[in-house]
Amino acid sequence: MISQHSQTATLTVEVSQEQSREGMLLEAIARSAQEDAIAKLQDFIALRPDAREVRKALAVKLVYQGYLYDEIQTILDVSRGSITAWKH
């Protein structure tokens, strides 16, 4: 009986560790995708002379960098609806 409980506890710890590793891997993948998106947006911004296009790309870049929509509205003087549309 004690051996059975010990095995159950060991399995529980192993499953928990595996889930933790999977979670960290998913976070790393998401972070990598986000960094890639930011780099692509930066390249886009650098190559565009049209200020309107730059403002759109900059708004999306700021979203990916974690800025709040309210902050982006203030920085770029654009509406929340525009930010949402550009992000999609």
Backbone hydrogen bonds, N-H to C=O, Kabsch-Sander energy under -0.5 kcal/mol:
donor,donor_aa,acceptor,acceptor_aa,energy
5,H,1,M,-1.9
6,S,2,I,-2.4
7,Q,3,S,-2.4
8,T,4,Q,-2.2
9,A,5,H,-2.5
10,T,6,S,-2.3
11,L,7,Q,-2.5
12,T,8,T,-2.4
13,V,9,A,-2.2
14,E,10,T,-2.4
15,V,11,L,-2.7
16,S,12,T,-2.3
17,Q,13,V,-2.5
18,E,14,E,-2.3
19,Q,15,V,-2.5
20,S,16,S,-2.0
21,R,17,Q,-2.3
22,E,18,E,-2.5
23,G,19,Q,-2.4
24,M,20,S,-2.2
25,L,21,R,-2.3
26,L,22,E,-2.5
27,E,23,G,-2.2
28,A,24,M,-2.2
29,I,25,L,-2.3
30,A,26,L,-2.5
31,R,27,E,-2.6
32,S,28,A,-2.4
33,A,29,I,-2.5
34,Q,30,A,-2.3
35,E,31,R,-2.5
36,D,32,S,-2.3
37,A,33,A,-2.3
38,I,34,Q,-2.3
39,A,35,E,-2.2
40,K,36,D,-2.4
41,L,37,A,-2.3
42,Q,38,I,-2.4
43,D,39,A,-2.2
44,F,40,K,-2.4
45,I,41,L,-2.8
46,A,42,Q,-2.2
47,L,43,D,-1.4
48,R,44,F,-0.5
48,R,45,I,-1.0
51,A,49,P,-0.6
54,V,50,D,-2.1
55,R,51,A,-2.5
56,K,52,R,-1.9
57,A,53,E,-2.5
58,L,54,V,-2.9
59,A,55,R,-2.2
60,V,56,K,-2.0
61,K,57,A,-2.6
62,L,58,L,-2.5
63,V,59,A,-1.8
64,Y,60,V,-2.3
65,Q,61,K,-1.7
66,G,63,V,-1.7
67,Y,62,L,-2.5
72,I,68,L,-2.3
73,Q,69,Y,-2.7
74,T,70,D,-1.8
75,I,71,E,-2.7
76,L,72,I,-2.9
77,D,73,Q,-1.6
78,V,73,Q,-0.7
83,I,79,S,-2.0
84,T,80,R,-2.6
85,A,81,G,-2.5
86,W,82,S,-2.8
87,K,83,I,-2.3
88,H,84,T,-1.9
